[in-house]
Amino acid sequence: MIYYSYENFKADIRELSDKCKGFNADTIVAITRGGMTMSHALSMALNIRNLQSIRCESYDDDTQRESLFIQEECDFTQSKRVLIADDIVDSGKTLHVLIPVLQKRYPAILFATVSLFTKPTALVQPNYSLHEAHDWIDFFWERDFLKPDSL
């Protein structure tokens, strides 16, 4: 297990936002819950006020589910270029299922994906990413805000 600190996160958001600038997104969509912290930081770094979320669940704690749950209630009426953000692309199942659903519902919108980490074996690779994951990542937002008796 690798601990991913706030200090690493700050530096990575700066680098990742530079990588994403050329896409010229007008909307950022967080895949909840993992992509929430990252999406907020990217929206600040890229000055994108249209920040939304899609609830996609493929894990129960550290066990991967058989099927993906998607709850999508985004308002893309003002969107042309949407950046979909998640903390890690592990198996790639989330993006593999979600992207075709969104492209079918919103054919006029260009979608791109971004993550901090990706596994080389994922079904789908994000358009923008920084690190290859070979171990379980323990993100600061998953650990640092827990009560001491939960650790």
PEURWO-V795141 format. One record per run of one state. SS is the DSSP state (hx for helix, st for strand, lp for the rest). FROM is the first residue (numbers start at 1). TO is the last residue. Records with the same first field share a line. If there is no record, write none. Layout:
SS=FROM-TO + FROM-TO
//
This chain:
lp=1-1 + 5-5 + 24-26 + 33-35 + 47-50 + 61-62 + 73-80 + 90-92 + 106-109 + 119-127 + 133-136 + 144-147 + 151-151
st=2-4 + 27-32 + 51-60 + 63-72 + 81-89 + 110-118 + 128-132 + 137-139
hx=6-23 + 36-46 + 93-105 + 140-143 + 148-150
//
